[in-house]
Amino acid sequence: MNAYARAVLPLIPGDSTCHQLPVHCIFPHRCRVRMKGLVANLLFGVLLTLWFSVPSVHADNIYVSTFNLNTVVEFDSGGNQSTFATAGSGLNYPSGLAFDANGNLYVSNSGGGNGNSTIEEFSPNGSGSIFASTGLSYPTGLAFDTGGNLYVSNIGNNTIEEFDGSGTGSVFATAASGLDLPKGLAFDSSGNLYVANYNNTILKFNTGGGVSIFASSGLSNPQGLAFYGGDLYVANAGNNTIEEFNSSGQGSTFTSTNLLRFPVGLAIDSSGDLYVASEGNASIVEFSPSAIGSVFASGFGNAAYLAIDDIPEPSTFLLLGFGAMTLCAFLKRHRA
């Protein structure tokens, strides 16, 4: 055998002009693929099809804070449970959860009324540190804007605090803006902030600094908020329902199933499935876009708030990598 490594691969049975694909390689930079024009065009067509039509595959890991056990519990897409953080990691009556753009998880520590209110930051590997400890009074809801600033609802003093990436905080809104024991927070796609008020209203803070009542009907002790497809979903702890509002503030009941008991946190995955932390029966309930509900997980403490980490699957990168190598081979063949 000469210095070349030869591999003969069957390609299109019955095609006498293009039955085998000879491949000659010594080093990657001298690799040359020789193929008939028909086969090259077929491979290039397949690559284009993959590039434009194959959807991204994601794994949605779900995180839930358990107020009574001082833990954050993690569930993978198959429902397998593990403990992500505990009191030993710095948790102290954890409540709101939010992920930043780098996959770090932020947790509001209410302190259980003992004054030890903090925001904890956890890296993807679970190591935690204090992100902020000033400007907080029984912090609950968390939400990031597109600029990476973290917003925190303070039940204890009816304010919303804004923190930059370094943990430096300032008051964003007060009771004078209409806040009343604010809890859940959520941003829409235009950067407007929505706040769930104990007085059965949803406030909207627009990007220009104005504030208005977005909704005041169909609400009963609203808690968690979540956006999907331009609609706002609200957990009504007072009557065990989930309300859905369109962009104009017109609402309708998304579900009133008996699977819910004092629903608090909401999160929506990349497929549009809604997850609800049902604190009263220590469970997470999953709803399809058509409001078909089932228990996703239970028996892990009083579920409070939820967050979803949307992770690209390795198979997505492998597919793109294969496509890139195929395209390189195609281009090399035309330069040869």
C-alpha positions, 0 to 999 in steps of 0.5 A: 500500500502506498502513502495514501489511505484509501477508503471506498464507500458505496454511494448510489447503487445502480449508478455506474457513473457514480457508484463509489466515492474514492477518498485520499488523505494524508493530512487534513490540509491536503485532504481532497474529496473527488466526486461526480457532479451529481453527488456534489450537488446532492450533498450540497442540497442536503446541507442547505436543507439542514441549515434552513429547516432543522429546528434548534433542539433545546433541553429546558432545565427547570429550577424551583425555590422551596421557601420552607426547605431553603433549597433550590431544586433542579429538574431536567427535561425528563423530570429527574430531580436534584438539589441545586442549592441549599441553606449551606450555599447561602439560601435563606427563605428563597423566593424569586429566581431569574437567569442572566444571559450567561446562565447564572441563576439569581435567587432572592433571599427574603430572610423570612422577616429576620432582616437578612435579605440578599440576592444570591448569584449561582454559577452554572456549577452551583457555586454561590456568592452574594450579589447584593445586600443593600436596598432590599426589604423582603425581596421577592420577584426577579427579572432581567432587562435586555441590558443585563440589569436585575429588577427586584420587587421589595414587599417590605417597603413597596419598592422595585430596586434596579441593580446593574451587573456589578450589584450596584442598586438604585430605586426604580419605583416606589409606592407613589407609582402604585406599588402595593406589596409587589411580587412577580415581575416580567418584561415584554419583548419591547422592554416594558416591565410588568408588576403583580400587585397584591391589590389585584392589579398589574402595573406596566412601567414603559420604557419612557418612564411612565406607569399605568394599570395594565389589568385590574380584572380577573385577578385574585392575589396575583403572584408570578408572571410570564410572557409567551407569544406576546401574551402575559400569564398570571398566577392567581393564588387567591382563586387557583387560576391562571389568567391570560392577557393579550397586549391590550390588557384583555384577559381570559382564564387560561385554566382553573383546574383542581391541580392548582392550589395557591399557584405562585411561580410561572415559567414557559419553556421553548415549546410553549409549555407552561409550568406552575409552582403550586405551593399549596400542594407542593407540586409543579404542574405542566400545561400544554399550549391548549391548557391540558394539565398534568403533574410534572413533579411533586413531593419536594417542599412548598414550591414558590418561584420557577425559572427555566434555563434554555440549554442547546443540546449537543446534537445541535452543534454536532449537526452544524459541525457535520454540515460545515465539514461537508460544505468544506469538502464540497468547496475543496473539490471545486478548488482542486 
